[in-house]
Amino acid sequence: MPENMIDGVSAEKLFGMLGNYFNGVGARIRKGEMGEVLREMELFSNRLNPFPSADSYLGEWAMFLNKVFGRTFDLSGAVVPGDKRSFERMLVRPQGPTMNEMLQACRRGWQGRPGFPVRSAYGDDLDAHIPEHERTADKGSYAIRCRNSREADEELKNKSGKDIRKMAISTMTVPERLLYEIKYYDETGEHLDVKNITLCSGSRDSDGCVPGVYWVGGEMCIRRCHPRGVGSVLRAREVVS
């Protein structure tokens, strides 16, 4: 084989392809797609497909949900949002599991993960006390995208639940936040919001308050927040659906 050939491909062509790839990576980073680039490179380095299709995303989630809840879910009707921008993380809300079931899953654990303590201002019946959500799975499973961040969005700190509604942006609901906790814990063994509080401004409880979810003192906490309450640690999570 000629010296300028590598496994049948000319060195010039190979280096040209690598140059084009890294030029493209640089352009994407400048556009704010660092998180997505890192995810793709991590998958590629582990010999996994860095460009999964919507079907493969849903297939992965179907297996994960079966592991957590012990039953099969039909995710075929869920539409995966195509608008990524800085919203690299995809979450799937299946039709079926209630918030109470999600709470129970957190406490009991599942295959490969032990449960963890949960302290709730609403007791054990989240479904009865948090009835209002921007999105529900009553008519079928759905998917959303959010920022792939352990902490809630810094861009939305010092914004109350009332402010968020005036801004007319979609934000995470309580069941979506619980699913994110479960998925993040399954992947990492760690927990979300160890410094801040996710203001679940996509939901309202029966008193009109905004639920907040965070990790403190070795347990996940679910609290009530006044709809006009603000603070640097109170931060909603924007979503794309």
PALO-772512 format. One line per 5 residues: number of its first residue (from 1); their letters; for each residue x, z, y of C-alpha. Coordinates in steps of 0.5 Angstrom, whole numbers, plus 500, padded with zeros to 3 digits. Example, Ala and Ser with C-alpha at 12.3 -4.5 7.8 and 13.67 -1.06 7.14 Angstrom:
REM residues 2
1) AS) 525,516,491; 527,514,498
This chain:
REM residues 241
1) MPENM) 500,500,500; 503,498,507; 506,504,511; 500,503,516; 495,504,511
6) IDGVS) 491,511,509; 487,510,503; 485,503,505; 484,504,512; 489,502,517
11) AEKLF) 492,508,521; 490,504,528; 483,504,526; 483,511,524; 486,513,530
16) GMLGN) 481,509,534; 475,512,530; 478,519,532; 479,518,539; 472,515,540
21) YFNGV) 470,521,536; 473,526,541; 471,522,547; 464,523,545; 465,531,544
26) GARIR) 468,532,550; 462,528,554; 457,532,550; 461,539,552; 461,537,559
31) KGEMG) 453,535,558; 452,543,556; 452,541,549; 457,546,546; 453,550,542
36) EVLRE) 451,544,538; 458,541,538; 460,547,535; 455,548,530; 456,541,527
41) MELFS) 464,542,527; 463,548,523; 458,545,518; 463,539,517; 469,543,516
46) NRLNP) 465,546,510; 463,539,507; 456,540,509; 452,534,513; 453,536,520
51) FPSAD) 447,531,522; 441,534,518; 434,531,518; 428,534,520; 426,534,513
56) SYLGE) 432,538,511; 431,543,516; 424,544,514; 427,544,506; 432,550,508
61) WAMFL) 426,554,512; 421,553,506; 427,556,501; 428,562,506; 421,564,507
66) NKVFG) 420,564,500; 426,568,499; 423,573,504; 416,573,503; 416,571,495
71) RTFDL) 411,565,496; 411,558,497; 409,555,504; 407,548,506; 411,546,512
76) SGAVV) 410,539,512; 405,539,518; 411,542,522; 414,537,527; 421,539,529
81) PGDKR) 422,538,537; 427,533,538; 429,536,545; 435,540,544; 439,540,550
86) SFERM) 441,547,550; 436,549,545; 440,549,538; 437,554,534; 430,552,530
91) LVRPQ) 425,557,528; 419,555,524; 413,559,524; 409,558,517; 402,559,517
96) GPTMN) 400,565,513; 405,571,514; 402,576,519; 406,580,524; 405,586,519
101) EMLQA) 408,582,513; 414,581,518; 414,588,519; 414,590,512; 419,585,510
106) CRRGW) 424,588,515; 423,595,512; 423,593,505; 429,587,505; 429,581,501
111) QGRPG) 434,578,496; 441,579,498; 439,584,504; 437,591,504; 431,593,509
116) FPVRS) 432,596,516; 429,601,520; 423,599,525; 420,603,531; 414,601,534
121) AYGDD) 410,603,540; 404,599,536; 405,603,529; 404,599,523; 399,595,525
126) LDAHI) 402,589,530; 396,584,529; 391,589,531; 394,591,538; 398,584,540
131) PEHER) 392,579,539; 394,574,545; 400,569,543; 402,562,547; 402,559,540
136) TADKG) 399,561,533; 400,558,526; 392,559,525; 391,551,524; 398,550,521
141) SYAIR) 406,551,521; 410,549,527; 417,549,529; 420,551,536; 427,551,539
146) CRNSR) 431,556,543; 438,558,545; 442,560,539; 444,566,542; 444,573,540
151) EADEE) 442,576,547; 436,574,550; 436,569,556; 441,571,562; 437,565,566
156) LKNKS) 431,569,565; 433,576,567; 430,580,572; 423,576,571; 417,580,569
161) GKDIR) 412,577,564; 407,575,570; 413,572,573; 414,568,567; 407,565,567
166) KMAIS) 407,563,574; 414,559,572; 409,556,567; 415,555,562; 414,557,554
171) TMTVP) 417,563,552; 418,567,545; 412,570,542; 412,577,538; 412,573,531
176) ERLLY) 417,568,533; 422,574,535; 421,577,529; 422,571,525; 428,570,529
181) EIKYY) 431,577,527; 429,576,520; 433,569,520; 439,572,524; 440,578,520
186) DETGE) 439,574,513; 445,569,516; 450,575,519; 448,582,517; 447,583,524
191) HLDVK) 441,584,529; 439,581,535; 439,584,542; 444,590,542; 445,590,549
196) NITLC) 438,587,552; 431,587,550; 427,580,549; 421,580,553; 416,577,549
201) SGSRD) 412,574,555; 409,569,550; 405,575,547; 400,580,550; 398,586,547
206) SDGCV) 390,589,548; 392,593,554; 395,586,557; 402,589,557; 408,585,554
211) PGVYW) 412,587,548; 419,587,548; 424,587,542; 431,590,541; 436,594,537
216) VGGEM) 438,601,539; 441,607,535; 441,603,528; 434,601,528; 429,595,531
221) CIRRC) 425,597,536; 418,594,539; 416,597,546; 411,596,551; 413,593,558
226) HPRGV) 409,593,564; 407,585,566; 410,586,573; 416,590,570; 423,587,571
231) GSVLR) 430,589,570; 437,586,568; 436,588,561; 429,585,560; 430,578,559
236) AREVV) 425,573,556; 427,567,551; 425,560,553; 423,555,547; 421,548,546
241) S) 415,546,542
